[in-house]
Amino acid sequence: MRTPLCDQLGIEFPIFAFTHCRDVVVAVSKAGGFGVLGAVGFTPEQLEIELNWIDEHIGDHPYGVDIVIPNKYEGMDDVDLDPEVLKKQLNALVPEEHLEFAKKILADHGVPVEHSDEDALQLLGWTEATATPQVEVALRHPKVTMIANALGTPPVDMIARIHDEGRVVAALCGSPSQARKHADAGVDIVIAQGGEAGGHCGEVGSIVLWPQVVAEVAPVPVLAAGGIGSGQQIAAGLALGCQGAWTGSQWLMVEEAENTPVQQAAYAKASSRDTVRSRSFTGKPARMLRNEWTEAWEAPENPKPLGMPLQYMVSGMAVAATHKYPDQSVDVAFNPVGQVVGQFTKVEKTATVIARWVDEYLAATGALDSYNG
Amino acid sequence: MRTPLCDQLGIEFPIFAFTHCRDVVVAVSKAGGFGVLGAVGFTPEQLEIELNWIDEHIGDHPYGVDIVIPNKYEGMDDVDLDPEVLKKQLNALVPEEHLEFAKKILADHGVPVEHSDEDALQLLGWTEATATPQVEVALRHPKVTMIANALGTPPVDMIARIHDEGRVVAALCGSPSQARKHADAGVDIVIAQGGEAGGHCGEVGSIVLWPQVVAEVAPVPVLAAGGIGSGQQIAAGLALGCQGAWTGSQWLMVEEAENTPVQQAAYAKASSRDTVRSRSFTGKPARMLRNEWTEAWEAPENPKPLGMPLQYMVSGMAVAATHKYPDQSVDVAFNPVGQVVGQFTKVEKTATVIARWVDEYLAATGALDSYNG
């Protein structure tokens, strides 16, 4: 599976692994793939610590950092770029009704509620105000050879800044028109993410979306995302013209991940029909396990989810509870994952997964060869 | 793309084309694929005429017939198997409010309303009572080598009857558990249909669903369905372990199809984001172009769609209008199609499509070969 992108980035396999865990980043890159650290949960100071740790452990392998800058926030044209001012502005926009409803859901499930400052701070990673310092931190680390934006086209001055430092810019999209905007803005790698994906996703399935994006932005390389958790699925992405695979859900199910055993058990048990696109955590449609939290925000008689980033100021307490009280919060936890969750039955070593995917890929392409007689 | 299934069925390419048009069945089979006639719209007498015509024009090539027998109808445990009795039973179950609402939508768009007997009769193809005579008609035609059921597992006695006549039984599914039921009942070919598909479909995307179904029913051969409209997409299906592709949307856009120019123009214009899974036509979730009919049945203040087969007794008048008054009914027409509609830009000859798909397939597998160095 050595595509031109492998040579460009100096990697063995075009397997990009999005994860919030530094250990997974290191394990993937050392196994021949390309680890990408999701920075959204970190302050610039925390991110610096994470990247230093990765630098120390990853050897000569490259890796990436993923930030989140949505194109716009509805009804929030005048947001301040100073994080402290912005935080106060946002807090003032969250209706008390929503906070009370969220607390009630948690209380009904016996989950202790602590809406601490840390939870509120976490949401601020979803803005240009906080992403820009994250990018500056990342650029101080030479092994960070790619910076990806998970939502929307990165601002042009940010793209120029990253290019000036000799790094590559990637950006996710869910439609050919978004892909066009990315390419026009100078994005180097477009990640086409089908509706099967975990986290923020569109509604068009991967099998349809990928070739449309490939055709739209050629010769810009495209990564296939959404529904990839095997070598056969990587082969499908490459057959559809992509130059690699952007994967996420699988890395929740590796030994190096920090996910709790309770959450991993939930993923191992779930079928592909147990996920839902829900606005109940981030305010934008994101795929996750369906549970009593997501159902509560769907019921017509209850408050509707707020937009991004406000909804996370409400759901942040449930996310915090997921980590602090995994046993109690199992029915209301935030379990972002793609439909590929139905394939997972166990927790494996990262290197085992990569090796298996390579074997499966070769088996798949071998089968295709046999059909060509 | 010569899979073992090609040899089993005596065809050149494992491209299965579902269509309501006999001309397309003939054109596909003569081009090396396998045409499948959707029988749901025909009485047994009409079906006999269609199959005779196909037999005369298809040469020595085989073809298939697709019927619709849902597993169950909610709240209708005691339906009568006599079509005339059943029709009266069903008519009595349709609320006047729904009929009036449907007529109002059409009237608001200037579409003449004629709820004729023919429209009501058409719905009866969705039942075992009417599908059984269709199967008997099909079995009188030796070139019909496959009978497929579009919804649910066919009744065991029907499977036995078809096997006794030396024909193959296929059935669609949207989950591994449905696939298991098919295989256990003796279905010979399982069609795994992802949520991208036009018409009735589930929610799990093809890239995730296909390999799960392959693993579930092996060694029973699986066809990939949902989102296939190119040779690259066929290659993806085969890379994921399927032995062929079941396609539908593409055949609405060929010269041999009877679809109106108005409908074909709507498909050519639509993007992959312009479809919706809606219960507004058949009562079960089916993918179609979003328009003012589908939106009207979504609005919270309006009547909710009935179940299958009752909703079609309401929507039948809109379907009839689609055919009789294509220009007036453009905003309320029934346009079943998959997300792959975003790939369509023009109407082509059927043979041109098949030849293009074969070329595209070879280009895709050639690219994969080049990545293996």
Interface residues (C-beta under 8 A of the other chain):
Chain A: M1 R2 T3 S175 P176 G194 G195 E196 G202 E203 V204 G205 S206 I207 V208 L209 P211 Q212 G226 G227 I228 S230 Q232 Q233 A235 A236 G237 L238 A239 L240 G241 S271 S272 R273 P300 G338 Q339 V340 G342 Q343 L362 A364 T365 A367 L368 D369 Y371 N372 G373
Chain B: M1 R2 T3 S175 P176 G194 G195 E196 G202 E203 V204 G205 S206 I207 V208 L209 P211 Q212 G226 G227 I228 S230 Q232 Q233 A235 A236 G237 L238 A239 L240 G241 S271 S272 R273 P300 G338 Q339 V340 G342 Q343 L362 A364 T365 A367 L368 D369 Y371 N372 G373
